[in-house]
Amino acid sequence: MVKRGILGGTFDPPHMGHLMLAEEACRCLGLDEVIFIPAGEPWVKAAQQVSPAAERLEMVKLAVAGRPCFKVSDIEVRRPGASYTWETLVQLRDLYPDDELYFILGWDNLAALPLWHHAGRIITAAKLAAAPRAGFPRPDLDALDARIPGIKTATVILDGPHVEISASDIRARLKKGLATDDLVPPQVAAYIEAKNLYPTV
């Protein structure tokens, strides 16, 4: 049996915090690999301007290059319409019926999971691995279980990493012409510059 972590997100851009999170999940859960899945059309950011999916997918590939246990899937980029986590996890469960799947997310997203589409299907398709997010308290699993029955036993709370990097902060810095050294992998920084993805304003 293979133990796989699933790390989804907009990745606009992917940053060192994403890599640290994947590494910590591997260490704590004994994962064989982590699959990074950029959202095609993130439904939670429908009102926001998001970089083209193809650009974000390429940045994720660059970010994980040279790390054999990190993989990238274009499953959501290829699927038309809004990207929903439950659909992705159901597809992955069908693809890997005998494997142990962990959906990796932050404490903030775990707390908001009752608002996600078909949250019950998410926890039947995969276990959850929730990591700290700056500014958000440790989730109350009893309260969550009252809203999504079974989530308490399906969730592993990670105590790290404590990451204070956000893609929105990185975009804001780039648009102001400020340095992002140590915030994004060098190969991603070079791609952003070459494509002028976040032009100064």
Buried (B, 14 or more C-beta within 10 A) or exposed (E): EEBBBBBBBBBBBBBBBBBBBBBBBBEBBEBBBBBBBBBBBBEBEEEEEBBEBEBBBBBBBBBBEEBEEBBBBBBBBEBEEBBBBBBBBBBBBEEBEEBBBBBBBBBBBBBBBBEBEBBBBBBEBBBBBBBBBEEBEEBEBEEBBEEBEEBBEBBBBBEEBEBEBBBEEBBEBBEEEEEBEEBBBEBBBEBBEEBEBBEEE
